Amino acid sequence: MAELTRTAPTLADCRRWLAAGLVTAVVGVIVMWRLAEYPNRLLVASGLVAFVTLYVSYTIRAVELTPALIEALSEFAVFAMFLAFYAATAGNDSSPFNAHIRQAYSFLHGHIWIDAPYYIEHAQVGAFSYQLHPLLPAFLLMPVVAVWGMNTSQTVVSIVFGALDAALAWRMLGRFRLTNNARVWLTVFFGAGTILWSESINGGSWEVSMVVAIAFTFLALDETLGAARPLWIGLYAGLAALARYDLAFVWPFYVVLVYGRAPKIRDLLGFIPGFALAAIVYVVFNELRYHSLFDRGVFIFAPPGSRLFALEHFPGNLYTLLFMAPSVNSTFPYIHPTFGGQALILTSPAFLLALRPSFGKFETAIVGLAALVAMTPSLFYFTNGFSQFGTRHYLHAFPFLLVLMAIGVHRRVDQLTRILIVASVVLIAFGVWHIRWYGYG
């Protein structure tokens, strides 16, 4: 399925990504000025980063850089490009739904309850309010919140992680026998042709959990497809589950993939520390809040009598995932994203390419099962993820679908792949534009 060596980018590839980031930042600044908006600081900073890195790249020769350094530079260049892209399309708004900022602020002040205004979803236990989201994003935000306090913009953090996700997608795709052109197409798809774009610039609490989970999932997959060191895979996969609990269910699939390559039981013991650490943190945090092994937050928050996971929710969630369409009426622009979501193939039709590889092959089947298992809890959940553009509850499974797409590409992208990726980018761009200027239909 993958090689231990990467498809090697060139210094010219790095410069193209950096130039794209610089142009995106400049265009973004010009457009915001024309709209009488002050360019956000992240956009200006991303442009400066792209410019300085691009300038430095012209002061060195390719022969002076090892392939590993060029690869690292390419990953940074992809990060810089998507940082500018997301910052340019986010505007100056910052999400008020900043539960992770509030949790980080609470940690820094020595307690686990948060100051939760009415619009922040939370579980009320006696006099204490507890946020509903997994705790990893708040831990990662603590250094930033220590500097800026409650003035920290959670949207800025979300954009940074979204750009990191795109860079890590590029990194992971380097494990496959793809041309650099194919690697670029698939990276552009993941960063601009999926709801990673809209979720990253939204910056709400649910969205930040997802973009953080994706980063650690890509790290786990990259390690699985590369050196396959169980200790590191277990650590990355464990951290991913502390940002999105559903990802704990895919832990066995990492073990199976590694065992398929190196069938030594003793080596598999390396998974235990990472998995155990995540489980211990999860249990201790829940005991401190709810005196329970499990996170009871949503159960407490939900209306009395709610069945959070039940078969009765499956039809509605399956409809959202596969069939929910935008609304159509006589009001410009006539087609409108709905508050309840939009089917996966109506936002990112290129994901159909995840069905292209042969599932008769062991590793392909395991990755496909991992994607399916990651999605399954949300199919039985009592809400479909609204308000949302696309299918937010399934975003954490997208890295596995990208692996399937990479397997099915067979080195070069064909015309169908390019058409579906372009269609995906257009659909996501339309949704981002519509929601920003007109809201939901």
Summary of the structure (lengths in Angstrom):
residues: 441
radius of gyration: 21.4
end to end distance: 42.5
largest distance: 66.9
contacts: 1521
relative contact order: 0.11
helix: 67%
strand: 4%
